């Protein structure tokens, strides 16, 4: 009824589906655009101070508030 090529092709399709499922569930989570680390409030405050948007006194006051 079936010649020897049937099982070979059947096996190849299982491999194709397995590779597709692995890609579908594991690889997309590693793309950099999907899961960006969120910055903490202290990181944002430090960036604002580094850019000169806030003074040293204002930076230290807000830092103390965030750390308490």
Secondary structure, 3 states (H helix, E strand, C coil): CCCCHHHHHHHHHHHHHHHHHHHHHHHHHHCCCCCCCCCCHHHHHHHHHHHCCCCHHHHHHHHHHHHC
